[in-house]
Each structure stands twice: as C-alpha cells, then as structure tokens.
Amino acid sequence: MSNSIEAIAKVCHEANRAYCQTIGDNSQPVWEDAPEWQRKSAIEGVKFNIANPDAPASASHDSWLAVKKADGWKYGPVKDPEKKEHPCYLPYEQLPVEQQKKDAVFKAIVAALA
C-alpha cells in the first residue's frame, strides 16, 4: 500500500470537511483538531473500504452505522458527541442525497490512494 491507513483517513476527512462546507455544514474541524472518535471513525472507514473494494458506498455507510451502534450512538437531529446523537444515524436509503454523496467520495478516495 502506497499510503498508510491514517494518511488516507486524513485525506478522506479533509475532503469530507470541504464537501460539508459546500452544503452549509461548517462543524467539521481540521484533522489535527478532530476529536479521537472522529479520526477513529475515518480510519475504520478506510479499513472497511480497503477490505471490501467492490462493496457499494451504501455498505460503507452500513459499516459506519454498525460501529456507531456498537459505541452507543443513536439518531439525533444535530450531531452531538456528548449525547452520542448523529443526523446520519439512518439507513443509507433514508439519507439525503448530499449525505449519500459523502460515502461515494470517501470510497473513491480510498480506491485512489490505497
């Protein structure tokens, strides 16, 4: 692998942060300022996509959702790490299209860099 998993996760995180800004979500910190749970989530996403290169973007979301569930997260209208609530804690098909695109971008970055 030409890039480390953490390096790929950083690129994915920063691309996600930039994309979120284009849809009006300015809540994403830069990688260096991101909390540990957020960096860990990106790293787990990279690992999943490397291990499952042919899986659709929806499977990446399903994997993220399973990790969130195991960590005690639930649906909430606003991302709140202290309450462990997230607005994307939904089945992939129920996500708004702009949220589904985040999974596709993440998957494409992993495919390009892994």
Rosetta silent file (secondary structure, phi, psi, omega in degrees, C-alpha in Angstrom):
SEQUENCE: MSNSIEAIAKVCHEANRAYCQTIGDNSQPVWEDAPEWQRKSAIEGVKFNIANPDAPASASHDSWLAVKKADGWKYGPVKDPEKKEHPCYLPYEQLPVEQQKKDAVFKAIVAALA
SCORE:     score description
SCORE:     0.000 S_00000001
   1 L     0.000  130.373 -174.634    0.000    0.000    0.000 S_00000001
   2 L   -76.997  -25.939  178.774    1.493    3.309   -1.050 S_00000001
   3 L  -123.879  146.942  177.505   -0.138    5.359    1.718 S_00000001
   4 L   -70.370  158.148  179.879   -0.711    4.495    5.332 S_00000001
   5 H   -59.316  -42.511 -179.559   -4.275    3.953    6.503 S_00000001
   6 H   -65.503  -38.002  178.611   -4.063    7.037    8.718 S_00000001
   7 H   -64.509  -41.024  177.910   -2.772    9.193    5.849 S_00000001
   8 H   -66.457  -40.742  178.572   -5.671    8.060    3.651 S_00000001
   9 H   -60.609  -38.842  178.389   -8.098    8.690    6.522 S_00000001
  10 H   -63.077  -44.442  178.407   -6.759   12.240    6.835 S_00000001
  11 H   -62.020  -44.701  178.574   -7.344   12.888    3.123 S_00000001
  12 H   -60.463  -44.589 -179.897  -10.864   11.435    3.408 S_00000001
  13 H   -61.214  -47.197 -177.456  -11.584   13.559    6.485 S_00000001
  14 H   -67.152  -36.828  175.931  -10.338   16.755    4.851 S_00000001
  15 H   -65.749  -41.703  178.293  -12.301   16.058    1.648 S_00000001
  16 H   -62.906  -42.517  179.249  -15.396   15.384    3.747 S_00000001
  17 H   -60.357  -45.308  179.297  -14.801   18.624    5.683 S_00000001
  18 H   -64.953  -43.592  178.519  -14.518   20.601    2.433 S_00000001
  19 H   -61.510  -45.332  179.728  -17.599   18.912    0.973 S_00000001
  20 H   -57.351  -39.508  178.423  -19.589   19.594    4.153 S_00000001
  21 H   -60.533  -35.648 -179.542  -18.713   23.271    3.881 S_00000001
  22 H   -69.557  -20.604  178.399  -20.229   23.356    0.380 S_00000001
  23 L  -105.259   15.489  173.553  -23.541   22.091    1.804 S_00000001
  24 L    89.040    8.547  179.348  -23.534   24.560    4.680 S_00000001
  25 L  -102.567  103.596 -179.104  -22.071   22.346    7.404 S_00000001
  26 L  -102.516   22.057 -175.063  -19.117   24.158    8.947 S_00000001
  27 L   -86.012   -7.377 -174.395  -18.929   21.909   12.019 S_00000001
  28 L   -84.922  120.092  176.258  -16.066   19.727   10.812 S_00000001
  29 L   -77.955  161.833  173.347  -12.672   20.548   12.378 S_00000001
  30 L   -63.416  157.796 -176.128   -9.406   20.030   10.532 S_00000001
  31 H   -49.734  -47.122 -176.433   -7.868   16.563   11.032 S_00000001
  32 H   -63.139  -27.965 -179.876   -5.362   17.765   13.621 S_00000001
  33 H   -98.220   -4.331 -178.186   -8.168   19.290   15.728 S_00000001
  34 L   -68.716  141.459  177.360  -10.668   16.469   15.210 S_00000001
  35 L   -65.393  158.438 -177.092  -11.577   14.502   18.325 S_00000001
  36 H   -54.928  -41.413 -178.034  -10.200   10.990   18.638 S_00000001
  37 H   -62.298  -32.980 -178.542  -13.607    9.366   17.961 S_00000001
  38 H   -75.520  -41.547  176.363  -13.848   11.228   14.648 S_00000001
  39 H   -64.013  -41.757  178.619  -10.346   10.295   13.499 S_00000001
  40 H   -60.686  -40.029  179.486  -11.003    6.688   14.560 S_00000001
  41 H   -61.363  -43.437  179.008  -14.220    6.683   12.508 S_00000001
  42 H   -65.264  -41.535  179.527  -12.339    7.791    9.381 S_00000001
  43 H   -62.858  -44.037  178.114   -9.624    5.172    9.967 S_00000001
  44 H   -62.448  -38.492  177.714  -12.252    2.434   10.378 S_00000001
  45 H   -63.176  -40.688  177.328  -13.925    3.615    7.156 S_00000001
  46 H   -63.660  -47.040  179.473  -10.638    3.360    5.283 S_00000001
  47 H   -58.286  -43.808  179.605  -10.019   -0.136    6.646 S_00000001
  48 H   -60.701  -46.753 -176.183  -13.515   -1.236    5.612 S_00000001
  49 H   -70.417  -30.083  174.791  -13.137    0.123    2.077 S_00000001
  50 H   -68.879  -42.189 -178.592   -9.684   -1.424    1.624 S_00000001
  51 H   -73.313  -21.641 -176.124  -11.003   -4.798    2.791 S_00000001
  52 L  -131.019   63.077 -173.445  -14.156   -4.501    0.646 S_00000001
  53 L   -62.867  -23.224 -178.696  -13.132   -2.709   -2.560 S_00000001
  54 L   -96.217   -0.820 -179.860  -16.163   -3.933   -4.520 S_00000001
  55 L   -71.194  144.105  177.786  -18.731   -3.009   -1.871 S_00000001
  56 L   -70.577  164.484  178.588  -21.119   -0.184   -2.796 S_00000001
  57 H   -57.071  -32.198  179.479  -20.978    3.164   -0.988 S_00000001
  58 H   -62.344  -32.663  179.206  -24.069    2.092    0.931 S_00000001
  59 H   -68.635  -34.094  176.016  -22.054   -0.739    2.522 S_00000001
  60 H   -63.046  -43.186  177.603  -19.521    1.790    3.775 S_00000001
  61 H   -64.465  -42.755  179.679  -22.355    3.680    5.456 S_00000001
  62 H   -60.060  -39.014  177.878  -23.766    0.433    6.873 S_00000001
  63 H   -65.065  -45.071  177.189  -20.337   -0.344    8.367 S_00000001
  64 H   -58.921  -44.227 -178.911  -20.153    3.162    9.881 S_00000001
  65 H   -62.598  -40.961  179.566  -23.657    2.739   11.281 S_00000001
  66 H   -64.329  -40.777  177.655  -22.754   -0.603   12.877 S_00000001
  67 H   -65.041  -43.849  178.593  -19.699    0.928   14.570 S_00000001
  68 H   -60.457  -44.835 -179.695  -21.788    3.866   15.806 S_00000001
  69 H   -60.211  -45.998  179.764  -24.438    1.493   17.154 S_00000001
  70 H   -61.988  -29.436  179.257  -21.807   -0.579   18.962 S_00000001
  71 L   -87.512    2.319  175.249  -20.443    2.633   20.501 S_00000001
  72 L    89.866   14.247  178.934  -23.901    3.595   21.797 S_00000001
  73 L   -78.056  163.430  176.227  -24.838    6.277   19.279 S_00000001
  74 E  -149.731  174.580  178.126  -28.394    6.946   18.138 S_00000001
  75 E   -69.309  142.414  171.268  -30.279    9.231   15.779 S_00000001
  76 L  -155.257  148.985 -175.910  -30.447   12.914   16.652 S_00000001
  77 L   -67.158  -18.709 -179.664  -31.298   15.941   14.504 S_00000001
  78 L  -133.843  139.819  178.161  -27.885   17.518   15.254 S_00000001
  79 L   -64.745  121.799 -178.205  -24.511   15.829   15.638 S_00000001
  80 E  -140.154   96.929 -177.099  -23.814   15.787   19.363 S_00000001
  81 L   -61.594  -31.240 -179.001  -20.872   13.654   20.505 S_00000001
  82 L   -69.141  -38.174  176.437  -21.702   14.100   24.183 S_00000001
  83 L   -86.596   -8.232 -174.476  -25.226   12.712   23.679 S_00000001
  84 L    56.043   52.280  176.564  -23.908   10.327   21.016 S_00000001
  85 E  -120.077  143.307 -178.257  -26.503   11.548   18.512 S_00000001
  86 E  -146.883  133.927 -179.849  -25.996   11.920   14.770 S_00000001
  87 L   -70.050  -14.337  177.918  -28.380   13.008   11.975 S_00000001
  88 L   -96.238    8.805  177.010  -26.897   10.381    9.623 S_00000001
  89 L   -79.247   71.018 -177.060  -27.737    7.540   12.009 S_00000001
  90 L  -145.645  158.220  170.555  -30.250    6.268    9.466 S_00000001
  91 L   -58.633  145.886 -177.139  -30.411    3.507    6.867 S_00000001
  92 H   -49.214  -43.515 -176.200  -28.500    4.586    3.742 S_00000001
  93 H   -63.679  -22.110 -179.640  -31.689    4.773    1.673 S_00000001
  94 H   -92.058   -5.621  178.488  -33.142    7.342    4.098 S_00000001
  95 L   -73.005  145.405  171.387  -30.153    9.657    3.910 S_00000001
  96 L   -61.323  151.373 -177.445  -30.467   12.846    1.875 S_00000001
  97 H   -54.274  -40.057 -178.594  -28.637   12.570   -1.454 S_00000001
  98 H   -64.937  -26.227  175.161  -25.955   15.048   -0.341 S_00000001
  99 H   -78.762  -36.266  176.595  -25.158   12.737    2.600 S_00000001
 100 H   -62.942  -34.784 -179.762  -25.054    9.669    0.340 S_00000001
 101 H   -63.674  -30.676  178.115  -22.519   11.501   -1.833 S_00000001
 102 H   -60.608  -39.381  179.028  -20.145   11.725    1.141 S_00000001
 103 H   -67.034  -38.024  179.358  -19.934    7.928    1.184 S_00000001
 104 H   -67.158  -41.129  178.598  -19.233    7.820   -2.551 S_00000001
 105 H   -64.836  -45.473  178.852  -16.470   10.436   -2.252 S_00000001
 106 H   -56.346  -49.656 -178.825  -14.926    8.600    0.714 S_00000001
 107 H   -60.864  -42.476 -179.769  -14.940    5.311   -1.198 S_00000001
 108 H   -64.848  -39.340  179.187  -13.410    6.934   -4.301 S_00000001
 109 H   -65.662  -44.669  178.872  -10.596    8.499   -2.296 S_00000001
 110 H   -60.522  -45.337 -179.283   -9.748    5.189   -0.626 S_00000001
 111 H   -60.580  -38.363 -178.159   -9.772    3.437   -4.016 S_00000001
 112 H   -73.370  -32.308 -172.555   -7.465    6.071   -5.498 S_00000001
 113 H  -102.818  -19.501 -175.862   -4.963    6.102   -2.642 S_00000001
 114 L   -75.890    0.000    0.000   -4.904    2.566   -1.260 S_00000001
